[in-house]
């Protein structure tokens, strides 16, 4: 978080800046829980996997083997044309070298036939599986690329090394140091405490393409270029303008712990700057009060002040408890707005009927997961083809986008692949969308993306409500 992930202004952990980053700040509770746990621990669990080497039956298992156990053959993805000069990659990108003539070992983690990539995400810790979907999306992408483009990148296949950053700074730092010595780049990662690896990235000048960078330290690294661009100094005015009709009867509630309290106070200032008026009610909620019963007094305050718009910054589990507390008090504002951490079926299930009754909304800088967009469908299909049964997520979308960004830039660099050359390419990237997977992201300049869309709870589903059709609403950045 303030490490805030501004979505458009993820915090992390990707967690709601106005539209702050990968659209998602880590949920404040999740980060706060990690902080309460002490952020200790230095062990790092690692695993190496390489996706299938050709399109065909079989799935990839754990380990370093390139094949897998036989299975049902899935629908083949779009395949690049194979040539004697290295073959075509995504969007027809080509490389004029083969494994026998591509420079061999050009940098750390690069050989004549492979490129080792690191994914450093929070898997264990106070919130088990916190960013498991980021790791899964990264592995699914490796499987997709190696199977769909048999010539690889100038004859080089992708190999994924996974590291568990364990939801603390120390482990993130340890994992980053290991990756610096073994892996050419760090890609698709999502960690609530990515500040821990900032100094290591700076020292080894690694290529660092996370789903979203969520701490100011990691964002400031000249070698970090997130697929979801974030900038702690700017947020988009899209969200406050979306609910501007309720500006005179608005409330902002957030978890009062760690970076969440900083983000909440900061976002309140931004909303008020856009609106030109103050919130009718704001409250910093102690974690122990973030239960259906504990929210009661805060709900009564909002009800007495005739609040019609509520912004929540916190975990989706807490948001569901808030929705239930509002329902119990017969308090039904026009909007209960949350960041993308609530964009999942679990919030809807936990909140139950209250989700619709309190008019639950989320904003996101990524396409709806049910959108008829080729890249979204590709991500979802390769989760299945990789044997991953987990639900696709916003964080997974961001990680898939980061992997695609790496591949496209690597093709641009060509056979002589070096960290310096990759970082130089990343600095040039602007308006990155990964084929409409996300709104336009300013990867090179690292400015927060200005675009977002909105979804509403309706009969147990999240339905896109604005803008109509595909696409996003784009606004202006607000300096804070």
C-alpha positions in Angstrom: 0.0 0.0 0.0 1.2 3.5 0.4 2.2 1.6 -0.8 -1.0 2.1 -2.6 -1.7 0.5 -5.7 -3.4 3.1 -7.4 -5.6 1.8 -9.8 -6.3 4.4 -11.6 -6.2 6.4 -9.9 -3.3 -2.5 -6.9 -2.5 -1.5 -3.9 -1.7 -4.2 -2.5 -1.9 -5.5 -1.6 -2.4 -4.9 -5.4 -5.5 -2.7 -2.6 -8.9 1.5 -3.1 -7.2 4.2 -4.3 -9.4 5.8 -6.2 -8.7 3.8 -8.6 -5.5 3.0 -7.5 -3.5 0.5 -9.2 -4.1 -2.9 -10.1 -7.1 -1.9 -8.9 -6.7 -3.2 -5.9 -5.0 -2.4 -2.7 -4.2 -5.2 -0.8 -6.9 -5.5 1.4 -6.1 -3.4 4.3 -7.1 -6.2 6.7 -4.9 -8.6 4.9 -1.9 -6.4 5.1 -2.7 -5.4 8.6 -3.0 -9.0 9.6 0.5 -9.5 8.2 1.8 -6.5 10.1 0.2 -7.9 13.3 2.0 -11.2 12.6 5.2 -9.3 12.8 6.3 -9.5 9.2 9.0 -11.9 10.3 10.5 -14.9 8.6 13.2 -15.3 6.1 12.7 -18.7 4.6 11.7 -18.9 0.9 10.1 -21.8 -0.7 11.0 -22.3 -4.4 9.9 -24.5 -7.3 10.9 -24.7 -10.9 8.5 -25.6 -13.7 8.6 -25.4 -17.4 5.5 -25.5 -19.5 4.8 -28.0 -22.4 7.3 -27.8 -25.2 4.7 -28.3 -27.9 0.9 -28.2 -28.3 -0.5 -31.6 -27.6 -1.9 -33.9 -25.0 -0.5 -33.9 -21.5 -0.3 -31.3 -18.7 2.7 -30.0 -16.9 3.4 -31.1 -13.4 5.7 -29.7 -10.8 9.4 -30.2 -11.2 11.8 -29.5 -14.0 10.4 -31.9 -16.5 9.1 -30.5 -19.7 6.4 -33.0 -20.3 3.7 -34.3 -18.0 1.2 -37.0 -17.4 -1.1 -37.7 -20.3 -4.5 -35.9 -20.2 -7.3 -34.7 -22.3 -6.2 -32.5 -25.1 -7.6 -29.0 -24.9 -8.3 -26.5 -27.7 -5.1 -25.2 -29.2 -4.4 -21.5 -28.9 -3.4 -19.3 -31.8 -0.1 -20.6 -32.9 2.7 -18.6 -34.5 4.2 -19.7 -37.8 7.3 -21.7 -37.5 10.3 -20.8 -39.6 14.0 -21.6 -39.7 14.8 -18.2 -38.3 13.2 -18.6 -35.0 9.5 -18.4 -35.7 6.8 -15.8 -35.0 5.6 -14.7 -31.6 2.6 -12.8 -30.3 1.3 -10.2 -32.7 3.6 -11.6 -35.3 6.8 -10.6 -33.6 9.8 -12.4 -35.1 13.3 -13.2 -34.1 16.1 -13.8 -36.6 18.0 -16.4 -34.6 17.7 -20.0 -33.6 18.9 -21.9 -30.5 22.0 -22.8 -32.5 22.7 -19.1 -33.3 21.3 -16.8 -30.7 24.2 -15.8 -28.6 23.8 -18.6 -26.0 24.2 -17.3 -22.4 23.7 -13.6 -22.8 22.9 -12.7 -19.1 21.8 -14.3 -15.8 19.1 -16.9 -16.3 19.5 -17.0 -20.1 20.9 -20.0 -22.1 20.7 -20.9 -25.7 17.5 -22.8 -25.1 15.8 -21.3 -22.0 15.0 -18.1 -20.1 14.4 -18.5 -16.3 11.8 -16.2 -14.9 10.9 -15.7 -11.2 7.5 -15.2 -9.7 7.6 -13.9 -6.1 4.1 -13.9 -4.6 2.5 -14.2 -1.2 1.4 -17.9 -0.8 1.8 -18.5 2.9 1.5 -16.3 5.9 -1.3 -14.7 7.9 -3.6 -15.0 4.9 -2.8 -18.3 3.2 -3.0 -18.3 -0.5 -3.3 -14.5 -0.6 -1.8 -14.1 -4.1 -1.8 -17.7 -5.2 -3.8 -16.6 -8.3 -0.8 -14.5 -9.4 1.5 -17.5 -9.4 -1.1 -19.6 -11.1 -1.7 -17.1 -13.9 2.1 -16.8 -14.4 2.4 -20.6 -14.7 -0.6 -20.8 -17.0 1.1 -18.2 -19.3 4.3 -20.1 -19.4 2.4 -23.2 -20.4 0.5 -21.3 -23.0 3.6 -19.6 -24.5 5.7 -22.8 -24.7 2.9 -24.8 -26.3 1.8 -22.2 -28.7 5.1 -20.8 -29.8 7.4 -23.9 -30.1 10.3 -21.8 -31.4 10.2 -19.7 -28.2 11.9 -16.4 -28.0 14.8 -16.7 -30.4 14.9 -20.4 -29.7 14.5 -20.0 -26.0 11.7 -21.6 -23.9 10.3 -20.0 -20.7 11.0 -21.7 -17.4 9.2 -20.4 -14.2 10.9 -20.4 -10.8 8.3 -19.7 -8.1 9.1 -18.2 -4.7 6.8 -17.7 -1.7 7.3 -14.3 -0.2 5.3 -15.3 2.8 3.5 -12.0 3.2 6.4 -10.2 4.9 9.3 -7.9 3.8 12.1 -10.2 4.9 11.0 -13.1 2.8 10.3 -10.8 -0.2 13.9 -9.6 0.1 15.3 -13.1 0.4 13.4 -14.3 -2.6 14.4 -11.3 -4.6 18.1 -11.9 -3.8 17.8 -15.5 -4.9 16.0 -14.5 -8.1 18.7 -11.9 -8.9 21.3 -14.7 -9.0 19.3 -17.2 -10.9 16.5 -15.6 -12.9 16.7 -13.2 -15.8 13.6 -11.4 -14.8 11.0 -11.2 -12.0 7.5 -11.4 -13.6 3.9 -11.5 -12.7 4.6 -11.2 -9.0 2.2 -9.9 -6.3 3.3 -9.3 -2.8 1.9 -7.1 0.0 5.4 -6.3 1.2 7.3 -5.8 -2.0 9.4 -3.1 -0.4 11.5 -5.9 1.0 13.0 -6.6 -2.4 13.5 -3.1 -3.6 17.1 -2.8 -2.6 18.0 -6.2 -4.1 16.4 -5.2 -7.4 18.3 -2.0 -7.4 21.6 -3.7 -6.7 21.4 -6.4 -9.3 19.5 -4.3 -11.9 17.1 -7.1 -12.5 14.1 -6.8 -14.9 11.1 -6.5 -12.5 7.6 -6.6 -14.1 5.2 -7.3 -11.2 1.4 -7.4 -11.7 1.4 -4.2 -9.6 4.0 -2.6 -7.4 2.3 -1.6 -4.1 4.9 0.1 -2.0 6.5 3.5 -2.6 10.0 1.8 -2.3 9.3 -0.7 -5.1 7.5 1.8 -7.3 10.6 4.1 -7.0 13.0 1.4 -8.3 14.2 2.3 -11.8 14.1 -1.4 -12.7 10.5 -2.0 -11.7 7.8 -1.5 -14.4 4.5 -3.0 -13.3 1.9 -4.1 -15.8 -0.6 -2.1 -13.8 1.1 1.2 -13.4 0.9 2.8 -10.0 2.1 6.1 -8.6 1.6 7.1 -5.0 1.3 10.7 -6.0 -1.6 10.5 -8.4 -5.0 9.0 -8.6 -7.7 9.1 -11.2 -10.8 11.3 -10.8 -13.0 8.6 -12.4 -14.3 7.1 -9.1 -15.2 10.4 -7.3 -16.9 11.6 -10.5 -18.8 8.4 -10.8 -20.5 9.0 -7.5 -20.4 12.8 -7.6 -24.2 13.1 -7.3 -23.9 11.9 -3.7 -21.0 14.1 -2.7 -23.0 16.0 -0.1 -24.0 12.9 1.7 -21.0 10.6 1.4 -19.0 8.5 3.9 -15.6 6.9 3.8 -14.7 4.0 6.0 -11.3 2.2 6.1 -9.3 -0.2 8.3 -7.1 1.7 10.8 -3.9 -0.2 10.5 -0.6 0.1 8.8 -0.6 1.5 5.4 -4.3 1.2 5.1 -4.8 4.2 7.4 -2.4 6.2 5.2 -4.3 5.2 2.1 -7.7 6.0 3.6 -6.7 9.4 4.7 -5.0 10.1 1.4 -8.0 9.0 -0.6 -10.4 11.1 1.4 -8.3 14.2 0.5 -8.4 13.2 -3.1 -12.2 12.8 -3.2 -12.7 16.1 -1.5 -10.3 17.8 -3.9 -12.3 16.6 -6.9 -15.7 17.3 -5.3 -14.9 20.6 -3.6 -16.7 19.5 -0.5 -16.1 17.3 2.5 -17.4 13.9 3.4 -20.4 13.9 5.7 -18.8 11.1 7.7 -15.4 9.3 7.8 -14.2 6.6 10.2 -11.0 4.6 10.7 -12.1 1.2 11.8 -10.0 -0.9 14.2 -9.6 -4.4 12.9 -11.3 -5.9 15.9 -14.4 -3.9 15.1 -14.6 -5.0 11.4 -17.4 -7.6 12.1 -21.1 -7.5 11.5 -21.7 -6.6 15.1 -18.7 -4.3 15.4 -19.8 -2.2 12.4 -23.1 -1.5 14.1 -22.3 1.9 15.7 -20.6 3.2 12.5 -23.7 2.2 10.5 -25.9 4.0 12.9 -23.8 7.1 12.5 -24.1 7.0 8.7 -27.8 6.4 8.9 -28.4 9.3 11.2 -26.5 11.5 8.8 -28.6 10.3 5.8 -25.5 9.0 3.9 -26.3 7.9 0.4 -22.7 6.8 -0.7 -20.3 4.7 1.3 -16.7 4.0 0.2 -15.1 1.0 1.8 -11.3 0.4 1.9 -10.6 -3.1 3.4 -10.8 -6.8 2.8 -13.8 -8.2 1.0 -14.6 -10.3 4.0 -14.9 -7.1 6.1 -16.9 -5.5 3.3 -19.4 -8.4 3.4 -19.7 -8.0 7.2 -20.3 -4.3 6.6 -23.0 -5.0 4.1 -24.7 -7.4 6.5 -24.6 -4.8 9.3 -26.1 -2.2 7.0 -28.9 -4.6 6.1 -29.6 -5.4 9.8 -30.0 -1.7 10.4 -32.2 -1.2 7.3 -29.6 1.3 6.0 -29.6 1.2 2.2 -27.4 3.8 0.5 -27.3 4.2 -3.3 -23.7 2.9 -3.4 -21.5 0.7 -1.3 -18.3 1.1 -3.4 -15.3 -1.2 -3.0 -12.0 -1.7 -4.8 -11.3 -4.8 -7.0 -10.4 -7.0 -4.0 -14.2 -7.5 -3.6 -14.6 -8.5 -7.3 -15.1 -12.2 -6.6 -17.8 -14.7 -5.9 -16.7 -15.1 -2.2 -17.9 -11.5 -1.3 -21.3 -12.2 -2.9 -21.6 -15.5 -1.1 -20.7 -14.1 2.3 -22.8 -11.0 2.0 -25.7 -13.0 0.7 -28.9 -11.0 0.0 -27.4 -7.9 1.6 -25.0 -7.5 -1.4 -27.8 -6.4 -3.6 -29.9 -4.6 -1.0 -27.0 -2.2 -0.1 -26.2 -1.7 -3.8 -22.7 -3.2 -3.8 -20.3 -1.8 -6.5 -16.7 -2.4 -7.4 -14.4 -0.4 -9.6 -11.6 -2.0 -11.6 -8.9 -1.2 -14.2 -9.2 -4.7 -15.7 -11.8 -6.2 -18.0 -14.7 -8.1 -16.4 -13.8 -11.8 -16.1 -16.9 -12.7 -18.2 -16.0 -10.3 -20.9 -16.0 -11.5 -24.5 -12.4 -10.3 -24.9 -9.9 -12.7 -26.5 -7.2 -12.1 -23.9 -9.5 -12.7 -21.0 -10.8 -15.9 -22.5 -7.2 -17.0 -23.2 -6.2 -16.5 -19.6 -9.2 -18.4 -18.4 -8.8 -21.3 -20.8 -5.1 -21.8 -20.0 -5.9 -21.9 -16.3 -8.1 -24.9 -17.1 -5.6 -26.5 -19.5 -2.9 -26.2 -16.8 -5.0 -28.2 -14.4 -5.7 -25.1 -12.2 -9.2 -25.3 -10.7 -9.0 -22.0 -8.9 -11.4 -19.2 -9.9 -9.8 -16.6 -12.3 -9.2 -13.3 -10.5 -8.4 -9.7 -11.0 -4.9 -10.3 -9.6 -4.5 -13.2 -12.1 -5.4 -10.9 -15.0 -2.7 -8.5 -13.9 -0.1 -11.2 -13.6 -1.0 -12.6 -17.1 -0.6 -9.1 -18.4 2.8 -8.8 -16.9 3.9 -12.1 -18.5 2.7 -10.9 -21.9 4.5 -7.6 -21.4 7.8 -9.5 -20.8 7.4 -11.6 -23.9 6.6 -8.7 -26.2 9.6 -6.7 -24.9 11.9 -9.7 -25.2 11.0 -10.1 -28.8 11.8 -6.5 -29.3 15.3 -6.9 -27.8 16.0 -9.9 -30.0 18.6 -12.7 -29.6 21.1 -10.8 -27.5 18.9 -10.7 -24.4 20.2 -8.7 -21.5 18.7 -7.1 -18.5 19.9 -3.6 -19.6 18.3 -4.0 -23.0 15.0 -5.2 -21.5 14.9 -2.3 -19.0 15.5 0.1 -21.8 12.6 -1.3 -23.7 10.3 -1.2 -20.7 10.9 2.5 -20.2 9.4 3.2 -23.7 6.1 1.4 -23.0 3.0 3.5 -22.7 -0.8 2.8 -22.9 -0.2 -0.9 -22.3 -3.5 -2.9 -22.2 -2.4 -6.4 -23.1 -5.0 -6.7 -25.9 -7.7 -5.0 -23.8 -7.1 -7.0 -20.7 -6.7 -3.8 -18.7 -7.2 0.0 -19.2 -4.3 1.9 -20.6 -1.3 1.7 -18.2 1.7 4.0 -18.3 4.4 1.3 -17.8 7.4 3.4 -18.8 6.6 6.6 -16.9 4.9 4.7 -14.0 2.1 7.2 -13.8 -1.2 5.8 -12.6 -3.6 4.7 -15.3 -6.6 6.9 -15.6 -9.2 4.3 -16.7 -11.7 2.2 -14.8 -15.0 0.4 -15.2 -17.7 -0.3 -12.6 -19.5 -3.5 -11.7 -22.6 -4.0 -9.6 -23.9 -6.9 -7.5 -27.0 -8.4 -9.1 -28.7 -11.6 -8.2 -25.5 -13.3 -7.1 -23.3 -12.1 -9.9 -21.1 -9.1 -10.7 -22.6 -7.2 -13.7 -20.8 -4.4 -15.5 -22.7 -1.3 -15.1 -20.5 1.4 -16.6 -19.5 2.3 -19.2 -21.9 0.5 -21.6 -20.3 -2.2 -23.8 -16.6 -2.9 -23.7 -14.0 -0.4 -22.6 -13.4 1.9 -19.7 -14.2 5.4 -18.4 -11.1 7.6 -18.6 -10.6 10.6 -16.4 -7.8 12.9 -15.3 -5.1 12.4 -12.7 -5.4 14.2 -9.4 -2.1 15.0 -7.7 -2.2 14.3 -4.0 
